[in-house]
Amino acid sequence: MTFVSPSPNRRTVLAAGLALAGAAAAPAALAKAAAAPLALYDPAEPAARAFAAKTASLGGRSLAIEGDRIRLARYVFGHQRPARVQAVARYADLLLLADAAREDGYRTTRLDRLARADGLFLWNAEPTSRA
C-alpha cells in the first residue's frame, strides 16, 4: 500500500504560511510581555486600586492579589517571569509573595510603607542576575 500525499492547494499553503508566521512571532510577543513590569495590587484597598489604574493608564499590566497567594506567586514568578514586579499590598501578602519570588530567583529591590494608606506597602521585585 502506498501513501499518496495530496498536492498542496492555495488554502493549505496559506494556512502553513500563517502558522509559520505565528510561530515566529510568538517568542517576540512573550519576550515583550516579560520585559514589561507587572503591577500586583490588593483590590480591597482604594490606594492599591488607584495604583493599578495609574499603571493601566501608562500602558502597563496589572493583576489583582486574589485567591490562593501561592498559586498566584507561582504563576507570576514561575510562569510569566516579568522583568520587574511592582506591588501595593498588605504586609502579610508582601511577606508571602516576596518569599515565593525569592524561591523563583527574584529579589526585593524596594520596600516602602505608604504613609496615606494604613497597612499598605509598595515593593518591587526583580530577577537576580545570573552570571
Stockholm file with secondary structure:
# STOCKHOLM 1.0

chainA/1-131         MTFVSPSPNRRTVLAAGLALAGAAAAPAALAKAAAAPLALYDPAEPAARAFAAKTASLGGRSLAIEGDRIRLARYVFGHQRPARVQAVARYADLLLLADAAREDGYRTTRLDRLARADGLFLWNAEPTSRA
#=GR chainA/1-131 SS CCCCCCCCCHHHHHHHHHHHHHHHHHHHHHHHHHHSCEEEECTTCHHHHHHHHHHHHTTCEEEECCSCHHHHHIIIIIIICCSCEEEEEEHHHHHHHHHHHHHTTEEEEEEEECSSSTTEEEEEEEECCCC
#=GC SS_cons         CCCCCCCCCHHHHHHHHHHHHHHHHHHHHHHHHHHSCEEEECTTCHHHHHHHHHHHHTTCEEEECCSCHHHHHIIIIIIICCSCEEEEEEHHHHHHHHHHHHHTTEEEEEEEECSSSTTEEEEEEEECCCC
//
